[in-house]
């Protein structure tokens, strides 16, 4: 569903930040976990800047 949602947002003129890990389901595997958390923290830092 995520690729479809991202495509719909792009079609609506938005620029979603999407990270898809091939072969993984809802949660990243242990090898990808730290990378995913780092990306999430970076997103919140940018989005919540005062």
N, C-alpha and C positions, 0 to 999 in steps of 0.2 A: 504494500500500500504506500509506503514512503516515496518510492520513485513517482508514483502517480500523483501524490499530493504535491511533491516538489514541482512536477511539470505543470500542474494546475496553477500553482502560485506564480511560476515564471510566466505562464500565459496571461496572468492577471497583472503583470508588470512588477511583481515582487522579486526579490533576490534571496531565496532561502539558502541557509547554510546547512547542507546535508552531507553526512558522512555515512557511507554504506560500506560495510565490511563483507566482502564476498564469502559465501558459505556460512555465515553466522545468522542466527535467528534474532530474537528480541534483544538479548543482552550480549555484549562482546565476550569472547572467551578470555581466559586469564592472560593470555599473551598480548591481547589487544586492550585490556582493561585500563592500564595506565595511560595509554595514548588517548583513549576515548575520554577519560576523566580530565586529562589536560586540555583537550579541545573544548569540553563542556565548561571548564573553569575560565578559559580564555573568552568564550562566548559571553558568559555572565559578566566578566570584567568589562568587556566592551559595552554590553547592553545596559549595564547599571551604572556607568560612569556618571558622576554628578556634573 
